[in-house]
Amino acid sequence: MVGLNHRTAQIEIREKIAFPEEDLDRYMKALYNLPNLTEGLILSTCNRVEIYAATRDPEKGVEEIKGFLAQQHCLPLPEFEDTLYILQGEELVKHIFRVASSLDSMVVGEPQILGQIKGAYRVAHATRTIGTLLNKLLHKAFSVAKRVRTETSIGNRAVSVSFVAVELAKKIFAHLEDREVLIIGAGEMCELAAHHLVRAGVKRVLVTNRTWERAMELAERFHGEAIPFSELSNALLRADIVISSTGSPDFVVTRKEVFKIIRKRKHSPLFIIDIAVPRDIDPQVHTIDNVYLYDIDDLQDVAEANIKDRQHEARRAEEIVATEVEKFCNWYQSLEVIPTIVSLQEKVEEMREKELDKTLSALPELSDKERRAMEVLSEAIVKKILHGPITLLKRTSRNSEGESYVDAVKKLFKLDEE
Amino acid sequence: MNVHLFQVTLILYLCGTIAYLTYLIFTHERAAWVGRYLLGLGFVSHCLTFILRYIEAGHTPVVNLHESLSFFAWMVVGFFLLLRYQHKVEVLGAFVSPLALLLIIWAATLPKAIPALPPALKSWWLPIHVTFAFLGDAIFALAFCAGVIYLIQESLVKSKRVGGLSGRLPSLEVLDEINYRALTIGFPLLTIGIVTGAVWAEYAWGSYWSWDPKETWSLITWLLYAALLHQRLRVGWRGKKAAIMAIVGFGAVLFTFLGVNLLLEGLHTYTQWSG
């Protein structure tokens, strides 16, 4: 794998190296056509560009990919070469598992990256630029990401203040669909929070503002309803979630008012978010039953706690990744061990037959019974000799020693010279 | 045979409870799944226990305390599994299964031999009266668990500690809805339980109502839930108040069921309760 990401490269370089999504299939084909690559896949997002490839000759493969990046983007290699990282073997497996599980993301736990990898995989699959190895690797990465998602709570905490509002609303209300949101005042944060709520299912948005035109304007954007500021109490009767952010120096909503309203509402719960500084809503409102008031500091605290929680969960996720990496590497090594064992057996069997023929043809006076005895003898010797090495290979195929034993056996028995 | 099955049930409930608590404490999604299946298996084996005992005894086995506790636990688990189909309230299991486990462990410590049926209980009213009474009680047990969770979740949201545990608990609205539905289903069942009891009393004792402690306490329980239902429908009591009422109401249920028999003497005392 050759790649760069938000930690190694500035945005200026990332935007030059990025591959446009619509032409991804063409780029992947070009990548695949490089002489030393047997499989290839391009992952290109706003935070990272990574090229995954299988090759018989890693050194040449990496040079080709570097050249490919320079050539495709008409950028001289030295300009970005030191932002690239190159990973192989176990390191690579770990990297893709971490990326897919969103442990390598700018905001750990954000789920978009998995979708982006899946997208890249679909393109690669459709253009047939990946084979068994990358296929297996990516599928494993998807299942690791799924395991991380189900076994840790890394992704289900809101870490932005405006999204915390949604998370809180869901603790109070079962379904947001039949709820109404009331926006008092205006402001970017206010709008963002309302936007998240609408995305989470809220159907109706009410807007009120001291300036009627601004209320109209904002209401229009949400396909909602503008309400005159004098009608605020009535709006509070209807709304279930209130987001307030006015420039008023005094409280816009007092405890007494809410107390009256909540009785009229038959104690139907009211969730109030006060984003304004100075505050719009009397903090004493929070002491009323079935009323929940969160101000901007509270939201901030929740978001921060969630970030801490994510970091804790990330550690658990890393453990999952580590065990999965080990499993995958074992599988990969066993791929190499089995052919080695087979060729070892073939080679020795060939020797045995040759030597046996020689001996037997030199001793024509032997009876059939004696000939068979010699054959059995030679077979038994071969079996005894091979037993040790083969069991050792099979056993070590599961740990990191495996590779060196495979190498040793190949050299000792000259298995590669054919 | 039914005693062996009873022990199997106990072990399954125990394992189910452990799995559910694991889910609650360590957020292992898989543990809730395991817990549900163990509890489901426990329920099946509990059903078989009940049927076998019915066949062996020749009457509905709800006569002594061992049988009653076991029957109660059986209904509580049954209703929970039913509720689980409608609401995804996995975490309720972590509260219901320990309750069922406690009931059944208590039952396990009592003599399990099938008692001779006192002549006064030889009637078809026995299964009808007892079943309705316990159906109501079991549903109130669920309302109790939902009430406890509501209070926990409510205090977490109020005190603005919404990380960790709070994330595993259902929303306040769902818990309140369980409270309401339990009330609307449990209350009629309890009423039927009391009415059938009165009718049977007329046959057996010659009077509809004789103010024996069990009757008195049933009435108190009934009035408590009637008050809660009324307040809910008329004044819109909900949330915290309703949750507290459900907890208090279940306290009355337990006293009617157990306290009266263990502490007070009355017409309902048929068999040797304490073993």
Contacts between the chains, C-beta under 8 A, distances in Angstrom:
chain1	res1	chain2	res2	distance
A	150	B	29	5.4
A	150	B	30	7.6
A	151	B	28	6.9
A	151	B	29	7.0
A	151	B	30	7.4
A	153	B	27	5.8
A	153	B	167	6.9
A	156	B	167	7.2
A	157	B	163	7.4
A	157	B	167	7.4
A	167	B	162	7.4
A	168	B	157	7.4
A	168	B	162	6.4
A	170	B	171	6.0
A	171	B	153	7.0
A	171	B	157	5.6
A	171	B	162	6.3
A	171	B	166	6.4
A	171	B	169	7.9
A	171	B	171	5.5
A	171	B	172	6.8
A	172	B	157	6.7
A	172	B	171	6.1
A	172	B	172	5.1
A	172	B	173	6.6
A	173	B	171	6.0
A	173	B	172	7.7
A	173	B	173	5.0
A	174	B	170	7.7
A	174	B	171	4.9
A	174	B	173	4.1
A	174	B	174	4.4
A	174	B	177	6.9
A	175	B	173	7.9
A	265	B	236	7.8
A	266	B	235	7.4
A	266	B	236	2.8
A	266	B	238	7.8
A	267	B	236	4.9
A	267	B	237	6.8
A	267	B	238	5.3
A	267	B	239	6.5
A	268	B	236	7.3
A	268	B	238	7.6
A	269	B	172	6.6
A	269	B	173	7.1
A	269	B	239	6.7
A	286	B	158	7.2
A	289	B	239	6.4
A	289	B	240	5.5
A	289	B	241	7.2
A	290	B	238	7.2
A	290	B	239	5.0
A	290	B	240	7.4
A	292	B	157	5.7
A	292	B	158	6.9
A	294	B	160	6.8
A	298	B	160	5.2
A	301	B	160	7.0
A	302	B	160	7.2
A	302	B	162	5.6
A	302	B	163	7.1
A	305	B	162	7.9
A	305	B	163	4.5
A	306	B	163	6.2
A	309	B	163	5.5
A	309	B	164	7.2
